[in-house]
Amino acid sequence: MKEFNIIGKKAEGEDQQLYKMTIFASNTVVAKTRFFKAMRKTNKIKRSAAEIVSLEELKENGVLKARTYGVWIRVSSKNNPKNLYKEYRETSRIKAAAKCFQSLASLYKLRYHEVDIISMKELGLNELKREETRQFAEEGVRFPNVLPMKSRFRHEFVLKKE
């Protein structure tokens, strides 16, 4: 999964309003398709009447620290669309989006094309709403070694001075 920034406009003239969206997709073709779908839904602009001004893939640096992301989602269901809010603890925005799609597929049987990520924001400790993400975001969280290594395997690779 990759993150794309897409800027588009209505194709008629030069001084048309620009629309910018951040889309999570596997490649540029899927990203363009999702962009035009969102343009048709929100702005009532068809694909034939729109054009893409710029498309760039966003790269995220410094992804070694775990962060908490709040994700606002719109889901297409059988009857009507629903809005959801979820929190994910991941090292990057792309991994949080992938985890979002996977969890919605497992919990609600939703496919990728039925889920729209409206926005995603990195959250601080005081902005967290869910208790299950708050317990891992606090300082001093430690994870005990529940299954310690057996002693016969512990010293298998020992550094020897010669």
Secondary structure by P-SEA (a helix, b strand, c coil): cbbbbbbbccccccccbbbbbbbbcccaaaaaaaaaaaaacccccccccccccbbbbbbbccccbbbbbbbbbbbbcccbbbbbbbbbbcccaaaaaaaaaaaaaaacccccccccccbbbbbcccccccaaaaaaacccccccccccccccccccbbbbcc
